[in-house]
Amino acid sequence: MNLSVMPQTETSSRLKKFWSERVVGLVATQFTQGFTPQKISLTITLGVTLGIFPILGATTTLCALAALWLRLNQPVIQLVNYLFSAVQLALVLVFVRLGEWMVHAPPVSFSIPELIRKFHESPSKFMHEFGMTGLHGIIAWLAIAPFLTALLYFLLLPPLKKLAAIKK
C-alpha cells in the first residue's frame, strides 16, 4: 500500500488503528498472560536500547538473547526492535562519530548504502576496512545504553502500571 497517495486523514487513521490494535493491544494483552508492568517496561526498554545498536543486522539476535535470558516476551521485544529500525539507521553515524570523538580517532568517510554494498561484495574486506568504525559506534552505544535504559524504564513504568490496573 502506497501511503504517499492516500489522503492525509486516511493515512493518519490507519496509523492510529495500527498503533492502537497492534502495538498498544499487544502490550495490553501481556497483562492477561501474567506479565507484570515491570517486565513489560523492561521488554520495551530493551527493545529500544538494543534496537538502536549501531551494527546493522545484530539487533534481532541481541533482542532474542536478552528476551531468552531475562524471560521477556519475544514478540513484544522484536516488535519494538522492528519499530526502531529507522531510528537505528539514523543513529549509526551519530554513534560512530561520537565513538570516534571519545577515542580521539580521525573521522572515517562512509555512507550506509556504501557500507551495505561493500559488505555484500566482500565481508572479510569489509571487516578489515570498517571494523574499527563499528567498534567506535559500539563504544558510544555502550556509553549511552545504560542511561537510556534506565530513563526509558522509569518513564514507561507509571503508564504501564495504569494500563495494568485498567486491564484487571
Buried (B, 14 or more C-beta within 10 A) or exposed (E): EEEEEEEEEEBEEEEEEEEEEEBEEBBBEBBEEEBEBBBBBBBBBBBBBBBBBBBBEBBBEBBBEBBEEEEBBEEBBBBBBBBBBEEBEEBBBBBBBBBBEEEEBEEEEBEEEEBEEBBEEEEEEBEEBBEBBBBBBBBBBEEBBEEBBEEBBEEBBEEBBEBBEEEE
